[in-house]
Amino acid sequence: MNSYLKIGDRLLDGDRIIAALVQYELLEPLVGQILVDDAIAEVPLSQQEVFETLIGSTELPMPEDFDRFLLQWCELKNVTSTYLTNVMIRQMRIEKFKQIRFAPKVESAFLQNKSSFDQVEFSLLQTSDFLLAQELHLQLRDDDMDFAFLAQQYAIDSNSGKIGPVSLSTLPEPIANQLRAQSIGQVGEPIAIDDIYWIVRLDSRTEASLTDRTRASLIDQMYSQWLQSQVKALLNTPDAIAYGVPEEAPRMTSVDLTIQTHLPQFFATAPFNQLSDKQQQRLSEKLQLCTFRFGQVIYAPGELPIAVHLILQGRVRILATTPDQPTIAIAGQGTLIGWDSLLRRVPSGTIRAAASPDVEEVRTIALPADEFEAIALDLLPHFAQPSLLEQFDTLSGFLAKMPTRFSDPQLKEIVDRLDRNQTAIIQNWHSTQGDFHLNGYGTISENRTWLYSGGAPLDLPIGTAIAAADQISPVRSSPFPVRLLGIDRAFLAAILQGTMPPDLPPRKDARSRVSTPPADPRSPADDAIPRTDARSRVSARCPAIHWQTLPDPQISDRQPDRRSGRLLQHGLRSLAGSLPSRLAAPLAHRAIWQCRLHPNAGRF
């Protein structure tokens, strides 16, 4: 049976409803509300928040049987449970989304637009006659005529006279600008607004303060501007909106307020299985079940997540942050998403619900970002294995500085190989540390290239190679450490030479991406603080030691000549076979740079 909408004597079926949306200019508001659904889908809403909002108090205790309370409340208010879920709880999510997204920006927005919120009182005279307006202005300015008398005699309507107090932001912009520049008692030049000439005299001005009312007004303004920009961007996207008959209507996001049955699964997942019973009890009150229809955005690009999600059912598609947004991975049940972006303090790429043949929707359990951050510092060792997205993002930033350009498919192949071998590791450096002693594992090994992946903000782009401790100087205080991604130098050297390194045997210390930290693979003898001098670089003409060192693109173009390079190569191979790596590499560096500094020294 086909659905229809009856309004009076008119029946609107699907086609007529679509035509009406376009005819009555209701399509954009509809698009906006659908985008709002996408935005609030990841906003966790606890039972406590729902309870306090419904009863209008924060002092009453939570009922033991929350589902029964909801049924009784619906009966008392004469509303259906569907209306409660789809309308009232949806509005609660919108209000919480506004607070999370825009409340931190209120003070800055207020200071930037403070004068617009100033309250003014002014006298107004309006006329449609330009010459009369000029004459009245001169009489008021030069002849000291009474403003009220002239307004009564010549004004075209009752809007003239004393106005205010009103906010400058509510007035036409030309009038607000004139009043902002006037002194008390000054009469302004006539200004035309829609063929009506305004003559205004400023009577008083009161500077604005950031009251609760102003704060709420600013949040609503920023929310409206954000929504308008989102709608405009979608409408300008080719093929983003199309009319047709789908095989099955998409399912809207639903809300499930019963979460108890899923708590054991959540707290059995690393790293939350490391929490104490007291911590788990506290977090259980903050968790929320979320449902996403296929294609719905869970994390939007350019924004920090407002919650981490554990996938209970279905799959999600993880897209890169590069312009073409290639798919990095498809993640399924038991995967925790969003944690890497929060620890790195770097906006996530797009993550959206993906189609799956055996389930109808994606279900997750969400933990608010602030709650995750409160426990994350104690769980850092359990996030020592980088995510695929972190490896792709950091490595692409590093390789972007190289002369050779890598396409997204090439980057994905490289990252897949890295992840398959589990050779990339994470170290965390706190601003209180004076050297490179990280995570208690000792000093950073020269067998790896260390790339800035995020965390505490540095004045460096993501992917910058870190060679010395003085490069790690946070631009502002942060509770999070600097997050460094360590990649085997031999792996990077092979990539830069245009060859893909072979798959390595899995590391004996390989662990799951969210688990206990990997044992450090280095021997103490191989550890040394990274150096930025010439000895830590290697000539591209000596492939015999590419496994140990990495070419630097900023090195001078001056190279050893081919014959001396071949002699060096032969000698270094012999040297590498007879000495430990920690001794062979520095000697090789010195020999290469002697050849660079004295080109004729190796000639025969």
N, C-alpha and C positions, 0 to 999 in steps of 0.2 A: 504494500500500500504506500503510495506516495505521500510525503508530508506536505502540508500547506500552512499558510498563515492567514487567519480570518481577521479583517479589520472592518467593522461595520458590515456593510453588504458586499465587501470586496474580498475575494479569495485570491491569495498570492501563492503560486507554486514556486518551485525552485528557480525556473527561468525568470519569472516575474519578480521574484525577490531580488535576484541579481540585477535586473534592469532597474528596479526601484533604488537599489543602493547607489547605482551610478547616477540616475536621474536626480535624486534628491541630495546628492553629494554626501552620501553617508559611507562611501567606500573607505575614505581615508580614516575616519574615526574607527571603523571596524579593523582596518589594518593596524592602527595604533594599539587597539586592545589585544590583538593577537600577538603583537610584538611585546606588549607588557606581560602577557602570559609566559613568553619565552624568558623574559628577564627575571620574573619572580619565581620561576620554577625551581631555582637553586637556593631560594631564600628559606632557611629552616624556620619553622614555627613550632615551638614546643607546646605541650599541653598546658603548661603553666601560663604561657603568654595568652593562649586562647581563653583560658579560664578567667584570668584577670581582666581581659578586654570585655568579655561577655557580662561579667558582674560589675565592672566599673570600679574595682577595688583591688588593692595589692595586699590587704591585711588578712583576708579570710583564707583558711587553709584549703589545700586542694582536696577534692573529694576522692575517696578510695576507688570508687567505680566511676571513672571519668566518662565512659560511654553512656552509662545510665544518666549521669548529670546532663549530657548533651540532649538526650531524648526528652528529659523533663523540661529542660530549658526551651526546646523547640515547641513543646506542648503549651508551655506558659506563654510564650510570645506568639503562638499561632503561626509558626513558620515551619516549613518542611526541612528535613535534614539535607535535602539536595540544595535548597536555597542557602542554608547555613554554610555548606561546604563551598558551593560555586560562587556565591556572592559575598557573604559576610567574611568568611575566612580568606577569600581572595583579596578583599579590601584590606584585611589585616596585613597580608603579605606585601601589598603595594605600599602601605604606610611604613612597614619595616624596611622595604627596599629603599624608599626615599631617605630614611634616616641613615642607612648603611652607606648609600651611594653619595648623598649630597650634604648631609649634616656636617661632615668634616670640612666642607668648602665654604660654609656659611660666613665665617669671620672674614675670610679673604674677599668673598663677593661683597660683603657689606662695606669693607674699607674701600674697595674699588668704586663702589657706587653710593657712597655715604651721602653725598649731596642730593641724590635722587630721593632719599627718604626724609630729607628735611621737611618740616611742616611750615607752611606759609599761610598767612592771611593777606588778602589783597582785594582791592576795589576793581570792578570790571565794568566796562562800558562797551557794548557791541553795536555796530551799525554796518549797513551794507553800502553806504555811500562813502567812497574814498575821500572826496574833497571835504565832506563833513567831518570825517574822522581826522583829517589833517587840522581842520579848524578847531575842533574840540581839544585835540592834543595841545595846540598852542594856547588855548584859553586855560587849560589846566596847568600847563607848565609856566606860562608867563603872566597870566592875569589872575592867578590865585582863585580861580572859580571853584565853587563847591562841587566836589565829584558827585555826591549823591544827587544834587540838584540837576546837574547835566545828564546823569544817567536816567533820572526820572523823566526829563524832558525829551531826550533824543534816543534812548535805547530802543531797539526794535522788539525786544521781548523781555520777559520777567527774569531772565537769567542774569541780567546786569545787577550791580550793587555789591554788597559785601559778600565775599566768598571765603570760606575756610573756618577753621584750619584744615588744610588738605595736604597730602604728600605731593611733592613735585613730580614723582613718578606717575601720578594719575593724570597729569595735565598734558596737553599737546606739547611735543618736544620744543618747538620754537618759543612757546610761552614759558615753559619751564626754564629754558636757557636764559631768557630775558630776565625772569624773576631772580634766577640764581646770580646774575650779574648786577642787579639793581641794589641801591642802598634804600634804607627805610624812608618812605615818603616820596621816593622818586617815581615820576610818571614816564612810562616807556613809550617809544615810538609805536604807531599803529602797526599791527601784524595781521596779515591776511591768512585766515584759516577757513578753507572751503568757501571762499567768496564773502566771508564775514570778517570785518575788521575789528580786532580786539585792541582795546586801550586798557592797560593795567597799571595800577599803582601799588607798590609793595607796602603793606601796612605793618607786618611783623614777620619774623622768621624764628623758628625754633629748631636748633640742631638735633638731628636724630640720634637715638641710642639703640643698641641692639636688644630690643625687648623680645619677649617670647613671641609676640604677634609678628614682629618684623622677621624673626628667625623662621617662623612657619611660612610667612609669605615668600621669603627668599628660597626656601626649599621647594615650595610649589612652583616658583618661577623656573628654577633650574630643572626640575622634573619635566615641566611642560616644554622647555627648550630642548631638552634631551630627546623627548618623545617625538617632537616635530622633526628633529634632525634624523632620527631613526626611520620615521615614515617616509621622509623625503628621499633618503638614500635607497630605501627598498623600492619605492615607486620609480626611481631613476635607473634601477637595475633591469637590464633586458630580461624578459621572460620570467621575472620574479612573480608576477601576478598573471594568471591565465584563467579563462573560463572553460569549464568542461565538466564532465560527469565522471568522478573517480570510481574505481571498482568498489572501493569501500571508503567511507568517510573517515578522515583522520581522527584519532582519539585525542581528546583534549587532556591536558594535565589534570590528574586527580589528586586528592589529598587523603591520606590514610592516617588517622589519628591513633591507631592501635599499633604500637611498636614493640611491645614486650616480647613477642615471639621471635623477633629478629635480633634482640640484644645479644644472645649467646654467640651468634655468628659474627657479629661486629667485634666483640671483645675476645674472640678466638683468633682474630686476624692480627698479624704483626703490623705495627708495633704496639697496638692497643692491648695485646695480651701481656705486656710488660707492666701495665698499670696496676696499682694497688686496688683492693676492693673498694676503698673509700673513693678513690679517683674514678673508678668505673661507675660507682653509684651516682656521683655528681654529674658525670658526663651523660649518663642515661637520661637525665632530665632535659638535656639540650639536644638530643638527637631527634631527627625527623625523617620520616619516610617520604620519598619523592617518586613520582612517576612521570616519565617522558614519552611522548609519542615519537614515532620514527621521524628523524630529520630535525627534531627540536634541539635548539642550541642549549647546551649545559653551561659551557664557558664561552664567552664572546672574546674575540681577539682584542688586545690592547687593554684588558682590564684584569686586575688581580681577582682571583676567585673569592667569593664571600662564604664559601663552604668547601670542605673536602667531601668527596662522595666515595663510598664503598659500593661497588656494583653487586647487587643481589641477583639480578635477573637481566638477561639480554646482553647486548654489546654496545660499545661506544666507538666512534671513529675519532682518532686524534690527528689533527691537521697541523702542519708546520706553520711558523710565523712568517715565512718568506712570502713574497707577493702572490705566487701561484698557489700557495697553500696545498702542497701535496699531502696525501695521506701518509702519516708516519707509521701508524699501527692501528689495529683493531683490538681493543681490550675487552675482556669478558668478565664473567662472574669471579668475584674474589679480588678484583683489581681495585686498588685505591688510587684515585685521580685527584689532581689539584694540589697535592702536597708539595710537589717540586716547585711549582710557581710561587707558593707562599714562602718556602724556605729560601728561594733565590731572590724573592722580592722583584720578580720579573713577570710582567703580564703573560698570561698563558696564550698559546695558540687556540684556535677554535676546537672545541670538543663537542660533538653532537651525538644524539642517539642514533644508532645504526640499525638497519633492518636485520632481522634474524629469522630464519625459517621456522624455529620451534617455539618462539614466544611472540606475544602480541605487543609488548611494550617493554621499555627499560625501567627497571625499578632500582633505586639506590637508597642507601641510608646516609644522611648528610649530617656532618658536624660543622657548626659555624666556624668561620676562620679564626675569630678571636679565641675561641675555646681550643682550637688546634694549636695556635701559636703559644698559648699558655703552657702547653705540655711538650711542645716540639723540642725546646732546648734540652730537656732531659732525655729525649729520645733520639738525638742526633746520630749516635752510633748506628741506629737501625735504619738510617737513610743514607748509608755510605755507598750504596750502589746507585749510580745516576739513572734517571729515567731515559727512555728513548728520546723524548722531546728535549730534555736537557742536553743530551749528547748532540743532537742535531743542531739545536740553537747555538750552543757554544762552539762547536766545531765549524759551523758555517760562518760564524763571526771571525774565527781565526783564519780560515781558508780564503775569506773575502779579501784579505790583505796580500795574498800571494799573487804572483804574476799569472799563474794558471787559473782560469776560471772553471768552477765546477757547477754543473747543472744540478737541479733538484734531484733527478733520478740518481746521478752519481753520488751526491751527498747521502741519499737514502741508502744506497748500496754500501757505502763506507760505514755508516752508522749501524746498519744491520750486521755487518761483519764485526764491528767493535762489540756490539751487544751480544752477538752469538759467542764470541770468545770470552766475554766478560773480563776484558783487560783494562777497561777504564774504571778508575776509582775516584772517590771524593775525599778530600781533606778539608777540614774547617780550621780557619785561622782567626783567633780572637784579637781585637785591637789591643788587649792588655799584654799580648805576647810580644817579646822583643826580638824574636828570631823565628826560624822556620820549624820550631818544634810543634807539631800538629797532632792532635788526638792521642798523644802519648805514644806515638809510633816511632819517635825519633825524627831526625831531620829529613827533609824532602830529598828523594833520590834523583840523581842526575840521569837515571835511566828513563825518566819520564819528562815530558813537557807539560808544564802546569798552566792551565788556562783559567782566566777569571770567569766564573759561571754566575756570580751574583751574590746574594746575601747582603752583608753590610755594603752600603753604596760607596763605590770608588769613582774617581774621576777618570774612568777608563771604560771603553766599550766592552760589551760581552765578547769573550773570545780572545782578549788580549793575553799574550804569553807573559807570565810572571817569572822574572829572573832573579829578583832580589827582594828582601823584606821591605826595603824603603819604598817599593812600588805600592805596597798595601797600606794605604793611608786613607781610612774612611772619611768622606767629605762631611758626614754628620754622624752623631752617635746612633748606634743601633744595637738592640739586644741580640741580633743575629750575627754570627761570625761571617767572615768572607768565605765563600764557597769556591773551592778550586777543583777543577776537573783534571786529573792526571791521565795522560795517554802515553803509551809506550812510544819512545822516540823512533824505534825501528819501524813501527807501523806508520808513523807520520812521514818518515823519510821515504818509505816506499810509495806512499800516496803522492808525494811531491815529485817523485821521479816518474810518475805516470803509470805505476804498476800497482795492482791490488795485492796486498799481502795475502798469503795463504791462510786458511783457517788454522788456528792453533789448537792444541789439545785444551780442553776446559781446565781452567786453573783449579788447583786442589782447594783453594780457599774461596771458590766461587759460591756466592750465596744468592738468595732471592733478592729482588730489588728493594723490598721493605722487610729487612730481617736484621740479624746481628751483623756487626761490621766485619768486613773481610780481614783475615790475618794479613799483615803487611808482607808482601813477597820479597822485600829487599833484604839482603844481608847487611849487617852494620857496616862492613868494610866498604860497601858500594855507596854509602850515604855521604853526601857532601852538600853544603849550602850552594845553590845555583849561583854561577858567576856570570857577570855581564861583560867580561873582558873578551879579548880575542880568543883565548884558549877554549872557551865554551862553544865556539863555532867551528864549522868544518867546511872545507871546500867541496863544491859539487863535483869536482874532478876525482874524488877519492871514494868510490863506492865501497871500497873494502871496509870502511868504518861507518857506513851509513846506519848500521844497526845501533851505533852508540851515540851518534850526534845528529843534529838537525840543521840544514842550511837556513841561514837567516836572509830574508829578502832585502834587508837594508844594508847588507855587506857591499863593499865596494866592488865594482865590476872588474877590478884588476885581478887577473887569475894567473896562476903559474903556467908556464908554457907547457905544451903537450908532452915534450920529452921528459922534462923534470917531473911532470905529473905522473907519467908512467913509471919513472924510477921510484917516486915516492910511493905510488900504489904498490909496487912490488915489495918495497922495503916494509911498508906498513903491514902487509899481509903476513910477512915473516914475523914482524914484531908482535902483531896481535896473537899469533899462535904461540909465542914463547913467554908472554907476560900476562899477568892478570889484567882484566879489563880496566880496573881502576888506575893501573899504571900505564897501560898502552895508550889509552885515550889522550891524557894530557901531553904525552910525548908526541903523539900524532898531531895534535893541535899546534904545538910549538913548531914542529917541522914544516907544516903547511904555511904557517904565518911567516916563518923565516924566508920561505920561497916567495911569498907575496911581497915582503919588504925588500928582498934582494933578488930580483928576477934572474940575475945572471949566475947566482950562486950554484944552481943545479945544472948548468949547461956543460957539455963536453965537446 
